[in-house]
Amino acid sequence: MKALQTVCTDEWLEKLGFQANELGQVKDEYGVEILPRGFLTGLKKILGEIDE
């Protein structure tokens, strides 16, 4: 569970050169999609970090 929570942090993503947007999508510094739209949002819902 701790590993999944770490993946959701801006700090962890920035260390890898990635950025999350408001749609829950993760892109690299070139704008290439790394994780699809809604991925982080869904993961945060599963972890109970956001309601809806």
Helices and strands as residue ranges (DSSP letters): H 2-7, H 10-15, E 19-20, E 26-27, E 33-35, H 39-46
